[in-house]
Amino acid sequence: MAARGRLVMLTTVPISVKLFYVAQLRALHEAGFEVTVMCAAPPRSGPYAGHGLDFLPADIHFVPLPLARVTDPLGDLRAFWRTLRYLHRHPCDIIQYMTPKAALAGALAGYLARVPCRVYMVAGLLYYHASGLKRAAFWGLDWLICRFSTHVVPIARYLVKALVRDRLCPSAKCTMVGYGNACGVDLTVFDPDRVRPQREPLRRQLNIPLDAVVIGAFSRLTGDKGINELIVAFQRIAERRPDVYLLVVGSQEEKDRLLPETERVLREHPRIRAKEFCDRDELVSLYGVIDIFTLPTYREGFGSTPQEAQAMRVPVVVSDIDGCREGTLHGEGGLLVPPRDPEALATALEQLIDNPELRRQMGQRGRRWVEERFDDRDMTHAVVAHRLQLLAELDARRGRTSPSGG
């Protein structure tokens, strides 16, 4: 089948592709796009080692870039030149990019290579929670990316408002696809009935009593994810409730490391179970182990894990911040608490710990909420329709400017 259009996607690291964009890329390919993915090569060591791009269909091309999540100006410059060279040699119709480093390289290289549709997929804004000179610098970075993009696609309503309000781009350039979120939730995978038989064996494997109440926190282990406050809150709960355990799944990063005391408690507390980053199948099974999910983060673009937990009929306790509010209705699928407040976090968690019936009701309502708004099939369909619409508009413009339609 001849390709209907060529699409290039840029992001920083391959794990982002695996976690968020596989279904969309496959659907775009099936819709007739010739698709290329550009990002860092899979790491050989560390928590994300082995998470390569072998999960992509064979007909989707991969081009490695020297990008990393840590500061590396020389590597970033090389990534920009490699992207620009690739786009000159392989012209495309649409280039889409996310994460600050990849977005800057994609927007500038796409503009210089005259890619007609340059789509900035906004998962968060660095300046939004910054102040002073750092805020000004981050605002300038996002302004530059928006300036050289033809379309800006945020994953949340608050991002749309912020982009327009803070004069990063005009409202006509800004469009949210569906109800937001990067990719939605695969409800056939995040199915509590499917993993229920694994609950007891996994609890035994983790040395967690079958009748314990288990709080789960699945995220990067950094300060801005609220892990320091979570550990303080859990210690307060554990002093009063000997039947409560905490399961932490994630890996530390060099940037924004946890406090030494937090690291010590994670290692030594007898009722904390800590696991490194794991693949999706294992993660789904671990959702089936827990009774309450929490994400006490300081900032979040949208936050996919609270929707995954709700899909698993697990009530959530998340920060009352932009990004989390759009994915969790307070009092329905979970509770919203102020960020950076261990006491408020402990109080909300204990409200659910002490009330099994409330947990059951919130779990049911949370599952319905995700089914109605965040089914990944609906999101994938909306993304493909959006990109096909961009291609149709591009073809129409080409038809107006060229008698041959070329």
C-alpha positions as CSV (number, residue, x, y, z in Angstrom):
1,M,0.0,0.0,0.0
2,A,1.4,3.4,-0.9
3,A,1.9,5.7,2.1
4,R,-0.8,8.4,2.5
5,G,1.8,10.6,4.2
6,R,5.1,10.6,6.1
7,L,5.1,11.2,9.8
8,V,8.2,11.6,12.1
9,M,7.9,11.4,15.9
10,L,10.6,12.7,18.3
11,T,10.9,12.1,22.0
12,T,13.9,11.9,24.4
13,V,14.0,8.3,25.6
14,P,12.6,5.1,24.2
15,I,10.7,4.2,27.4
16,S,8.3,7.1,26.7
17,V,7.5,5.5,23.3
18,K,6.9,2.1,24.9
19,L,4.7,3.5,27.8
20,F,2.6,6.0,25.9
21,Y,2.7,5.8,22.1
22,V,2.9,2.3,20.8
23,A,-0.8,1.9,20.0
24,Q,-1.0,5.3,18.3
25,L,2.0,4.6,16.2
26,R,0.7,1.3,15.1
27,A,-2.7,2.9,14.3
28,L,-1.1,5.6,12.3
29,H,0.9,3.1,10.3
30,E,-2.3,1.1,9.7
31,A,-4.0,4.3,8.6
32,G,-1.5,4.6,5.8
33,F,1.3,6.7,7.3
34,E,4.9,5.9,6.8
35,V,6.2,6.4,10.4
36,T,9.6,7.1,11.8
37,V,10.6,7.3,15.5
38,M,13.6,9.4,16.5
39,C,14.8,9.2,20.1
40,A,17.8,8.1,22.2
41,A,19.1,4.6,21.7
42,P,18.0,2.1,24.4
43,P,20.3,2.2,27.5
44,R,22.7,-0.6,28.2
45,S,22.5,-0.3,31.9
46,G,20.4,1.3,34.6
47,P,16.7,1.0,35.5
48,Y,15.5,1.4,31.9
49,A,18.0,-1.0,30.4
50,G,16.4,-3.5,28.0
51,H,13.5,-1.2,27.2
52,G,14.4,-0.9,23.5
53,L,12.2,-0.4,20.5
54,D,11.8,-4.0,19.4
55,F,8.1,-3.7,20.3
56,L,7.5,-1.5,17.3
57,P,6.1,-3.0,14.1
58,A,8.8,-3.9,11.6
59,D,7.6,-1.2,9.1
60,I,8.1,1.6,11.6
61,H,11.6,3.1,11.2
62,F,13.9,4.0,14.1
63,V,16.6,6.7,14.0
64,P,18.8,7.0,17.2
65,L,19.6,10.5,18.5
66,P,22.2,11.4,21.1
67,L,19.6,12.6,23.6
68,A,19.5,12.1,27.4
69,R,17.3,13.2,30.3
70,V,20.3,14.8,32.0
71,T,21.9,18.1,31.0
72,D,24.1,17.5,27.9
73,P,24.3,20.6,25.6
74,L,26.8,19.0,23.2
75,G,24.6,15.9,22.8
76,D,21.5,18.1,22.4
77,L,23.2,20.1,19.6
78,R,24.3,16.9,17.9
79,A,20.7,15.6,18.1
80,F,19.4,18.8,16.5
81,W,21.9,18.5,13.6
82,R,21.1,14.8,13.1
83,T,17.4,15.6,13.0
84,L,17.8,18.4,10.6
85,R,20.0,16.3,8.3
86,Y,17.5,13.4,8.4
87,L,14.6,15.7,7.5
88,H,16.4,17.2,4.6
89,R,17.2,13.7,3.3
90,H,13.8,12.3,4.1
91,P,11.1,15.0,3.7
92,C,8.0,14.4,5.7
93,D,4.5,15.8,5.9
94,I,4.1,15.9,9.7
95,I,6.6,16.0,12.5
96,Q,5.4,15.6,16.1
97,Y,7.5,16.0,19.2
98,M,7.2,16.0,23.0
99,T,9.5,16.5,26.0
100,P,11.5,19.8,26.1
101,K,14.8,18.5,24.5
102,A,13.2,16.6,21.7
103,A,10.6,19.3,21.1
104,L,13.2,22.0,20.7
105,A,15.2,19.9,18.3
106,G,12.0,18.9,16.4
107,A,10.5,22.4,16.2
108,L,13.7,24.1,15.0
109,A,14.8,21.3,12.6
110,G,11.3,20.9,11.2
111,Y,11.0,24.7,10.6
112,L,14.4,24.8,8.8
113,A,13.6,21.7,6.8
114,R,10.2,23.2,5.8
115,V,8.1,20.4,7.2
116,P,4.6,21.7,6.7
117,C,2.9,20.4,9.8
118,R,4.9,20.7,13.0
119,V,3.0,19.4,16.1
120,Y,4.1,20.2,19.6
121,M,2.5,17.6,22.0
122,V,2.5,19.4,25.3
123,A,2.6,17.1,28.4
124,G,3.7,19.8,30.8
125,L,5.2,23.3,30.9
126,L,8.6,23.7,32.7
127,Y,8.0,27.4,33.6
128,Y,4.6,26.7,35.2
129,H,6.0,25.8,38.6
130,A,9.2,27.8,38.4
131,S,10.0,31.4,39.6
132,G,12.4,34.2,38.9
133,L,15.0,33.8,36.2
134,K,14.4,30.1,35.8
135,R,10.7,30.8,35.0
136,A,11.7,33.4,32.4
137,A,14.2,31.0,30.8
138,F,11.7,28.1,30.7
139,W,9.0,30.4,29.4
140,G,11.3,31.5,26.6
141,L,12.1,27.9,25.7
142,D,8.4,27.0,25.4
143,W,7.7,30.2,23.5
144,L,10.4,29.3,21.0
145,I,9.0,25.7,20.5
146,C,5.4,27.1,20.1
147,R,6.7,29.8,17.7
148,F,8.2,27.3,15.3
149,S,5.3,24.8,15.6
150,T,2.2,25.0,13.4
151,H,0.0,23.1,15.8
152,V,0.1,22.8,19.6
153,V,-1.7,19.8,21.2
154,P,-1.8,19.9,25.0
155,I,-2.9,16.8,27.0
156,A,-5.0,18.8,29.5
157,R,-7.4,21.7,29.6
158,Y,-5.3,23.7,32.1
159,L,-2.4,23.5,29.6
160,V,-4.6,25.0,26.9
161,K,-5.6,27.9,29.2
162,A,-2.0,28.5,30.3
163,L,-0.5,28.5,26.8
164,V,-3.0,31.1,25.7
165,R,-3.1,33.1,28.9
166,D,0.7,33.3,29.1
167,R,1.0,34.3,25.4
168,L,2.9,31.3,24.3
169,C,0.6,30.7,21.3
170,P,-2.7,31.9,20.0
171,S,-5.9,29.9,20.8
172,A,-6.3,29.1,17.1
173,K,-3.1,27.1,17.1
174,C,-4.0,25.2,20.3
175,T,-6.2,22.0,20.2
176,M,-6.7,19.3,22.8
177,V,-7.5,15.9,21.4
178,G,-10.4,14.0,23.2
179,Y,-10.6,14.5,27.0
180,G,-6.8,14.8,27.3
181,N,-4.2,12.4,28.6
182,A,-1.2,11.2,26.5
183,C,-2.6,7.9,25.4
184,G,-5.6,6.8,27.5
185,V,-5.8,3.5,29.3
186,D,-5.9,0.0,27.8
187,L,-9.0,-1.4,29.6
188,T,-8.4,-4.9,28.3
189,V,-5.0,-4.9,30.1
190,F,-5.9,-2.8,33.1
191,D,-8.7,-5.2,34.0
192,P,-9.1,-6.0,37.7
193,D,-11.0,-9.2,37.1
194,R,-8.2,-10.6,34.9
195,V,-5.5,-10.2,37.6
196,R,-7.5,-11.0,40.7
197,P,-6.2,-14.6,40.9
198,Q,-2.7,-13.2,41.2
199,R,-3.4,-11.1,44.3
200,E,-2.8,-13.7,46.9
201,P,0.3,-15.4,45.3
202,L,1.9,-12.0,44.8
203,R,1.2,-10.9,48.4
204,R,2.9,-14.0,49.6
205,Q,5.8,-13.4,47.3
206,L,6.2,-9.9,48.6
207,N,5.7,-11.1,52.2
208,I,2.6,-9.0,52.8
209,P,-0.2,-10.5,54.9
210,L,-3.3,-11.3,52.9
211,D,-5.5,-9.2,55.2
212,A,-3.2,-6.1,55.2
213,V,-4.3,-2.8,53.7
214,V,-1.7,-2.0,51.1
215,I,-0.9,1.6,49.8
216,G,0.8,1.7,46.4
217,A,3.0,4.4,44.9
218,F,4.2,3.7,41.4
219,S,6.3,6.6,39.9
220,R,9.8,7.9,39.5
221,L,11.4,8.2,43.0
222,T,12.2,11.9,43.0
223,G,11.4,14.7,45.3
224,D,8.9,16.4,43.1
225,K,6.8,13.2,43.0
226,G,6.2,13.8,46.7
227,I,8.0,10.6,47.8
228,N,9.6,12.4,50.8
229,E,6.2,13.5,52.1
230,L,4.7,10.0,51.4
231,I,7.3,8.4,53.6
232,V,6.6,10.8,56.4
233,A,2.9,10.2,56.1
234,F,3.3,6.5,56.0
235,Q,5.5,6.5,59.1
236,R,2.7,8.3,61.0
237,I,0.1,5.9,59.7
238,A,2.3,2.9,60.5
239,E,2.6,4.0,64.2
240,R,-1.1,3.8,64.6
241,R,-2.0,1.0,62.2
242,P,0.1,-2.2,62.3
243,D,-1.9,-3.8,59.4
244,V,-0.9,-1.2,56.8
245,Y,1.9,-1.7,54.3
246,L,3.4,0.4,51.6
247,L,4.4,-0.9,48.1
248,V,6.7,1.5,46.2
249,V,7.5,0.8,42.6
250,G,10.0,3.0,40.7
251,S,13.6,4.0,40.4
252,Q,15.7,6.9,41.6
253,E,17.2,9.4,39.2
254,E,20.2,11.6,39.5
255,K,18.1,14.7,39.3
256,D,16.1,15.6,42.4
257,R,17.2,12.7,44.5
258,L,15.3,11.7,47.6
259,L,16.4,12.9,51.0
260,P,18.9,10.6,52.8
261,E,16.3,9.9,55.6
262,T,13.7,8.9,53.0
263,E,16.2,6.5,51.3
264,R,17.0,5.0,54.7
265,V,13.3,4.4,55.6
266,L,12.7,2.9,52.2
267,R,15.5,0.4,52.8
268,E,14.8,-0.4,56.4
269,H,11.1,0.0,57.3
270,P,9.7,-3.5,58.0
271,R,6.4,-2.7,56.3
272,I,7.7,-1.0,53.1
273,R,8.2,-3.1,50.0
274,A,10.3,-1.4,47.3
275,K,10.7,-2.7,43.8
276,E,12.6,-1.3,40.8
277,F,11.0,-0.1,37.6
278,C,9.2,-3.1,36.0
279,D,7.4,-3.8,32.7
280,R,3.7,-3.2,32.2
281,D,2.6,-6.7,32.7
282,E,4.2,-6.9,36.1
283,L,2.9,-3.4,37.0
284,V,-0.7,-4.4,36.1
285,S,-0.4,-7.4,38.5
286,L,0.9,-5.1,41.2
287,Y,-2.1,-2.8,40.9
288,G,-4.0,-5.9,41.8
289,V,-2.0,-6.3,45.1
290,I,-2.8,-2.8,46.4
291,D,-5.9,-1.4,48.1
292,I,-5.2,2.4,47.7
293,F,-3.0,4.2,45.2
294,T,-1.3,7.5,45.9
295,L,0.6,10.1,43.8
296,P,1.4,13.1,46.1
297,T,3.3,14.9,43.3
298,Y,4.1,18.6,43.2
299,R,3.5,18.9,39.5
300,E,2.1,16.7,36.7
301,G,1.3,17.1,33.1
302,F,-1.7,14.9,33.4
303,G,-0.7,11.8,35.3
304,S,-1.5,8.4,33.7
305,T,-1.0,6.2,36.8
306,P,-4.1,7.5,38.7
307,Q,-6.2,6.6,35.7
308,E,-4.6,3.1,35.5
309,A,-5.3,2.6,39.2
310,Q,-8.9,3.7,38.8
311,A,-9.3,1.4,35.9
312,M,-8.2,-1.4,38.3
313,R,-11.0,-0.3,40.7
314,V,-8.4,1.0,43.1
315,P,-9.3,4.4,44.8
316,V,-6.6,7.0,44.6
317,V,-5.2,9.9,46.7
318,V,-3.5,12.4,44.6
319,S,-2.4,16.0,44.8
320,D,-4.9,18.8,44.3
321,I,-3.0,20.3,41.4
322,D,-3.5,21.1,37.7
323,G,-3.0,17.9,35.8
324,C,-4.3,15.6,38.6
325,R,-7.7,17.3,38.9
326,E,-8.6,16.5,35.3
327,G,-8.1,12.7,35.8
328,T,-9.6,12.3,39.3
329,L,-12.9,13.6,40.6
330,H,-12.7,14.4,44.3
331,G,-15.0,12.1,46.2
332,E,-15.7,9.9,43.2
333,G,-12.8,7.8,42.2
334,G,-10.5,9.2,44.9
335,L,-9.5,12.1,47.1
336,L,-7.5,15.2,46.3
337,V,-5.0,16.6,48.9
338,P,-2.8,19.6,49.0
339,P,0.8,18.9,47.8
340,R,3.8,19.0,50.2
341,D,1.5,18.3,53.2
342,P,2.3,14.9,54.8
343,E,-0.4,15.4,57.5
344,A,-3.2,16.0,54.9
345,L,-1.9,13.0,52.9
346,A,-1.9,10.8,56.0
347,T,-5.5,11.9,56.9
348,A,-6.8,11.1,53.4
349,L,-5.1,7.8,53.3
350,E,-6.5,6.8,56.7
351,Q,-10.0,7.8,55.6
352,L,-9.8,5.1,53.0
353,I,-7.9,2.7,55.2
354,D,-10.6,2.8,57.8
355,N,-13.5,2.4,55.4
356,P,-13.5,-0.7,53.1
357,E,-16.9,0.1,51.8
358,L,-15.8,3.6,50.7
359,R,-12.8,2.0,49.0
360,R,-15.2,-0.4,47.1
361,Q,-17.6,2.4,46.1
362,M,-14.8,4.7,44.9
363,G,-13.2,1.8,43.0
364,Q,-16.4,1.2,41.1
365,R,-17.0,4.8,40.3
366,G,-13.3,5.3,39.2
367,R,-13.6,2.4,36.8
368,R,-16.7,3.9,35.2
369,W,-15.0,7.3,35.0
370,V,-12.0,5.9,33.1
371,E,-14.3,3.8,30.8
372,E,-16.2,6.9,29.8
373,R,-13.3,9.3,29.2
374,F,-9.9,7.6,29.0
375,D,-10.4,4.4,27.0
376,D,-7.2,4.2,24.9
377,R,-9.1,3.0,21.8
378,D,-11.1,6.3,21.8
379,M,-7.9,8.3,22.3
380,T,-6.0,6.4,19.5
381,H,-8.9,6.9,17.2
382,A,-9.0,10.6,18.0
383,V,-5.3,11.0,17.4
384,V,-5.4,9.2,14.0
385,A,-8.4,11.4,13.0
386,H,-6.5,14.5,14.0
387,R,-3.4,13.6,12.0
388,L,-5.5,12.6,9.0
389,Q,-7.2,15.9,9.2
390,L,-3.9,17.7,9.2
391,L,-2.9,15.7,6.1
392,A,-6.2,16.5,4.3
393,E,-5.7,20.2,5.1
394,L,-2.1,20.0,3.8
395,D,-3.3,18.3,0.6
396,A,-5.9,21.0,0.1
397,R,-3.3,23.7,0.4
398,R,-1.0,21.9,-2.0
399,G,-3.9,21.6,-4.4
400,R,-4.6,25.3,-4.3
401,T,-1.0,26.2,-5.0
402,S,-0.2,23.6,-7.6
403,P,-2.4,22.6,-10.6
404,S,-1.0,19.1,-10.3
405,G,-1.8,18.8,-6.6
406,G,1.9,18.2,-5.9
